[in-house]
């Protein structure tokens, strides 16, 4: 792996109150090895499964890191459809899991109901927040529009056709927040550089765009991506879990057949260069959120007895979101663009740059 450019953030450093420790099992306050060995952390996946190369896999990585550091037990239950959410949660309750991690916005209501029925059961949920907060649920959310803004600016800067695209798995807030940020970044690039790059696949004003309506059908991801490329998009951001693998496959085939019209992919949630290495040669960057770090912190807090419910928000400022290194394309991203991205990152953190796409002229 090449050295990260200056704009890449280190997700392992998070300064929010959520981060309670960093040295794993060697820290004081942890139970004995024998007690830790009895501790069970369970994950209920969304329909993408544990190996979606996206948010389910990232949450599982957090559990694996906690196991590595503290010697706890970890298990997961896969949800093949939404009707599996409740029985999977109940199964972990029956197993007396010390903490249950549910993954995905679509599990918000089921998690809340289980938490209220079992007030002594600790939960963490990825991609959902509650108002008011639930005392025994730590809700983990991420301001991915901040990082996606950087991804959109980068996409516009690297486009040769003047068209870039994005699509989602479902029209839900945790998906469209990426798309809003991406389009905002493209529009900001146009404003700052007197350009006219088009963002295809999402209209923030109408809240309408292109969706596959699931997070598993890679064939749909391929079809949607081919349509975007046919419209001229030469950078594509799939916000659709493992559906993104279909996007990458379509781009790979296109690039092999058309070496003079290269198309980039920008991944989401994790660094796709690591999680989907077979497509590393296509990946310009990834819009990442620190699910693994925040999930691990939640599990370790439950183990230490310091767990508190509430709502956590990952941002550029606290390291909860970031864009990944450029890896194979580091030498192809102009120095000015790298400098711009760092300036923009600081501007977003400082509040002088808005990530709302409606701020900028379409």
Helices and strands as residue ranges (DSSP letters): G 24-26, H 33-36, E 40-44, H 55-70, E 73-77, H 84-94, E 99-103, G 105-107, H 108-117, E 122-126, E 137-142, H 144-158, E 163-168, H 173-193, E 198-200, E 202-203, E 208-209, H 218-230, E 235-239, H 243-257, E 264-269, H 272-275, G 277-282, E 283-289, H 291-304, E 310-314, E 321-323, G 327-329, H 335-350, G 357-359
